[in-house]
């Protein structure tokens, strides 16, 4: 196996793990403030962030499937070995799914898994990882192999959609303030 395949697989698995860590350390997922209010539908920032986390998670699984189809590690691992990853990711996201917290003036201690400085750095790191992954795929397999296999090419585009979602979440995290999301003011 050549070094490029190893590097590509390292990147893909790192993107998968860092995506889960970004969700784990975020403070927005605690906000019970309404983000979308259309007619009788009200969606809080917590629910929106959870939806985006699961969307990124599913897109990462599609990205792993695409990488498995285009950069085979070993012939014995060819058939759907990565089905263990969705199980792992779904369990982790479900376990760390918090209850919404709204600032009512009482003292609410900050969860131990929140680290404001680290989460923004993780966002930037993940965005840079996704950009480098897209560039490697574009140079390695032009247009995500669109002209050879369109079905696989559409799966390769999952990285671009993930990048768009992560840029949105990075901007939200950068502009994060406790008052804006109605979180307790004592959280740092």
C-alpha positions as CSV (number, residue, x, y, z in Angstrom):
1,X,0.0,0.0,0.0
2,X,1.4,3.4,-1.0
3,X,1.9,6.3,1.4
4,X,-0.8,8.4,-0.3
5,X,-3.5,5.8,0.5
6,X,-2.3,5.7,4.1
7,X,-2.4,9.5,4.3
8,X,-5.9,9.6,2.8
9,X,-7.3,7.0,5.2
10,X,-5.6,8.8,8.1
11,X,-7.3,12.0,7.1
12,X,-10.7,10.4,6.7
13,X,-10.7,8.7,10.0
14,X,-9.3,11.8,11.7
15,X,-12.1,13.9,10.2
16,X,-14.6,11.4,11.6
17,X,-13.2,11.5,15.1
18,X,-12.7,15.3,15.2
19,X,-16.3,15.8,14.0
20,X,-17.5,13.9,17.1
21,X,-15.1,15.9,19.3
22,X,-16.4,19.2,17.9
23,X,-19.9,18.2,18.9
24,X,-18.8,17.0,22.3
25,X,-17.1,20.3,23.3
26,X,-19.6,22.7,21.8
27,X,-21.7,25.0,24.0
28,X,-24.4,25.7,21.5
29,X,-25.8,22.2,22.0
30,X,-27.0,23.3,25.5
31,X,-29.1,26.2,24.2
32,X,-32.8,25.9,24.5
33,X,-33.4,29.2,22.7
34,X,-35.6,29.0,19.6
35,X,-33.5,29.2,16.4
36,X,-36.2,28.6,13.8
37,X,-39.8,29.7,14.3
38,X,-42.0,29.0,11.3
39,X,-45.8,28.8,11.8
40,X,-46.2,26.2,14.5
41,X,-42.8,24.7,14.1
42,X,-40.2,25.7,16.7
43,X,-36.7,24.4,16.5
44,X,-34.2,25.3,19.3
45,X,-30.5,25.7,18.7
46,X,-29.9,22.5,20.6
47,X,-32.2,20.5,18.1
48,X,-30.7,22.3,15.1
49,X,-27.2,21.6,16.3
50,X,-28.1,18.0,16.9
51,X,-29.6,17.7,13.4
52,X,-26.4,19.2,11.9
53,X,-24.2,16.9,14.0
54,X,-26.1,13.8,12.7
55,X,-25.9,15.2,9.2
56,X,-22.2,15.6,9.4
57,X,-22.0,12.2,10.9
58,X,-23.9,10.6,8.0
59,X,-21.8,12.6,5.5
60,X,-18.7,11.3,7.2
61,X,-20.0,7.7,6.7
62,X,-20.6,8.4,3.1
63,X,-17.1,9.8,2.8
64,X,-15.7,6.7,4.4
65,X,-17.7,4.5,1.9
66,X,-16.3,6.6,-1.0
67,X,-12.8,6.3,0.3
68,X,-13.3,2.5,0.7
69,X,-14.4,2.3,-2.9
70,X,-11.6,4.4,-4.4
71,X,-8.7,3.6,-2.1
72,X,-9.0,0.0,-1.0
73,X,-6.9,-0.7,2.1
74,X,-6.9,-4.5,1.8
75,X,-9.0,-6.9,-0.2
76,X,-10.1,-8.7,3.0
77,X,-11.6,-5.4,4.4
78,X,-13.4,-4.5,1.2
79,X,-16.9,-5.5,2.2
80,X,-18.4,-3.0,4.5
81,X,-16.0,-3.3,7.4
82,X,-16.8,0.3,8.4
83,X,-20.3,-0.4,9.5
84,X,-18.9,-0.4,13.0
85,X,-18.3,3.3,12.7
86,X,-21.9,4.4,12.5
87,X,-22.7,2.3,15.5
88,X,-19.9,4.0,17.4
89,X,-20.8,7.5,16.3
90,X,-24.5,7.2,17.0
91,X,-23.9,5.8,20.4
92,X,-21.4,8.6,21.3
93,X,-23.7,11.4,20.0
94,X,-26.7,9.9,21.8
95,X,-24.8,9.6,25.1
96,X,-23.5,13.2,25.1
97,X,-26.8,14.7,24.0
98,X,-27.6,17.2,26.7
99,X,-30.8,18.5,28.1
100,X,-31.4,22.2,27.1
101,X,-30.4,24.8,29.6
102,X,-32.0,28.2,29.8
103,X,-30.6,31.0,32.0
104,X,-33.2,31.7,34.6
105,X,-30.9,33.6,37.0
106,X,-30.0,30.6,39.1
107,X,-26.5,29.2,39.4
108,X,-25.9,26.4,36.9
109,X,-22.5,24.8,36.9
110,X,-20.7,24.5,33.6
111,X,-20.4,21.0,32.2
112,X,-16.9,19.6,32.5
113,X,-16.6,18.7,28.8
114,X,-16.9,22.3,27.6
115,X,-13.6,24.0,26.6
116,X,-14.2,27.2,24.8
117,X,-10.7,27.8,23.5
118,X,-10.2,24.2,22.3
119,X,-13.5,23.9,20.4
120,X,-12.8,26.9,18.1
121,X,-9.3,25.4,17.4
122,X,-10.9,22.0,16.7
123,X,-13.3,23.8,14.3
124,X,-10.5,25.4,12.4
125,X,-8.5,22.2,12.4
126,X,-11.5,20.3,11.0
127,X,-12.1,22.9,8.3
128,X,-8.4,22.8,7.3
129,X,-8.5,19.0,7.2
130,X,-11.6,19.0,5.0
131,X,-10.1,21.5,2.6
132,X,-6.9,19.5,2.3
133,X,-8.9,16.3,1.9
134,X,-10.9,17.8,-0.9
135,X,-7.8,19.1,-2.6
136,X,-6.1,15.7,-2.4
137,X,-9.1,14.1,-3.9
138,X,-9.4,16.6,-6.7
139,X,-5.7,16.1,-7.7
140,X,-5.8,12.4,-7.1
141,X,-9.1,11.6,-8.8
142,X,-10.2,14.6,-10.9
143,X,-13.7,15.7,-10.1
144,X,-14.1,12.9,-7.6
145,X,-14.0,10.4,-10.5
146,X,-17.1,11.9,-12.1
147,X,-16.3,10.8,-15.6
148,X,-15.6,7.2,-14.7
149,X,-18.3,6.5,-12.1
150,X,-21.0,9.1,-11.3
151,X,-22.4,7.2,-8.4
152,X,-19.1,7.2,-6.5
153,X,-18.5,10.9,-7.5
154,X,-21.7,11.9,-5.9
155,X,-20.5,10.2,-2.7
156,X,-17.3,12.1,-2.9
157,X,-19.1,15.4,-2.9
158,X,-20.1,14.6,0.7
159,X,-16.8,16.2,1.8
160,X,-17.8,19.5,0.2
161,X,-21.2,19.5,1.9
162,X,-19.5,18.6,5.2
163,X,-17.1,21.6,4.7
164,X,-20.1,24.0,4.1
165,X,-21.8,22.8,7.3
166,X,-18.6,23.0,9.3
167,X,-17.8,26.5,8.1
168,X,-21.3,27.5,9.2
169,X,-20.8,25.9,12.7
170,X,-17.4,27.5,13.0
171,X,-18.8,30.9,12.4
172,X,-21.5,30.2,15.0
173,X,-18.9,29.1,17.4
174,X,-16.7,32.1,16.8
175,X,-19.6,34.5,17.5
176,X,-20.8,32.5,20.5
177,X,-21.9,34.4,23.5
178,X,-23.9,33.2,26.5
179,X,-26.4,36.0,26.2
180,X,-27.2,35.4,22.6
181,X,-28.0,31.7,23.2
182,X,-29.6,32.3,26.7
183,X,-27.0,30.2,28.5
184,X,-25.9,30.9,32.1
185,X,-23.6,33.9,32.3
186,X,-21.2,32.2,34.7
187,X,-20.1,29.8,31.9
188,X,-16.7,30.7,30.6
